Amino acid sequence: MRLDRFLSLAGLGSRREVLSLIRSGKVKVNGKIVTSPEYKINPLSDEIYYEESLIEPKNFFYYKLYKPKGIITSTKDKERTVLDLLPTDLPGFKKIFPAGRLDKDAEGLILLTNDGELAHRLTHPRWKIPKVYEVKIDKPLKEEDKIELEKGVDLKEGRTLPCEIASLDATKTYLQITV
């Protein structure tokens, strides 16, 4: 693993911020000052110090949770949140957050983690990770409506991304939408 990535994952700052820490000569690997951010380390066997403090590899936590309707996908709110569904003695409980969100009236699988890099890669549109939703509607989806929805829809917040819609039953009221 690159030294700059290790230090960033350990919480010393963003990749850009740790570059200056490394180049300043304040980082040692196995007792030697290292000024190259690209320097390869083994986080399990190398000793990495910043200003004489040993930097330990960060423990990441990953939990999957089925969020029921009526629960807020947040860590703090006046209403019940996904964290209220978990035991407070769960390892990493105070550091985890939802990677993405589901609306209060939606239910489904969400990921809770303290791994900011993974959460960013899963949720930022740049990485183009598809999100799959199952939706029940009150009347059959017409083909012309399906075509328009798949192109994207104008909302007051902006245009939605294009999607793919597949019927999951013969009535065309149970749909799978991939964004």
Residue, then its C-alpha position, 0 to 999 in steps of 0.5 A: m500500500r502507498l504511504d499516503r493512502f495508509l496515512s489518509l485511511a488512518g485519519l491524518g487527512s485527505r490524500r492531498e493533505v498527507l502529501s505535505l506531512i510526508r514531504s515535511g520529513k515528519v513521517k518515519v517508516n521502520g525508523k527511517i524518514v520517508t519523504s515520498p508519498e508513493y513509498k510502498i509499505n506493509p501496514l501489517s508489518d511496518e511501523i509507521y510514525y508521524e511526529e514520533s506517534l505510532i500510526e495504527p491501521k484503521n479498523f473498518f466496520y461494514y454492516k448491512l441493515y434492512k431499513p423498514k418504512g418510517i425510519i430515517t436514513s441518518t445518524k441523528d434526527k428528531e425521528r427514529t434513525v437507522l442507528d436506533l435499530l442497532p445495539t449501541d455496543l456494536p463494534g464501531f457503532k459511534k463511527i458508522f454512517p449510512a453509505g447512501r440513503l433510502d427515503k423515510d417511506a422506502e424500505g430496503l438494504i443499506l450499508l453502514t460503515n466507517d469506510g469513507e472511501l468505500a461510501h464515496r465510491l458507492t454513492h458518487p455518480r462519477w463511479k457509476i455504481p448501479k442502484v436497483y429498486e423494486v417499486k409497486i405502483d397502483k396501475p400498470l405502467k404504459e409503454e410510452d410512460k416507461i420510455e419517458l421515465e427511462k430517459g430521465v424526468d425533470l424535477k424541481e431539483g433537476r433532471t433525474l438520471p436515465c434508468e432501466i425499467a423492467s416489469l417483474d409481474a404480468t400486471k406491470t405494477y411491480l417494477q425493477i428500476t435500475v439507476 
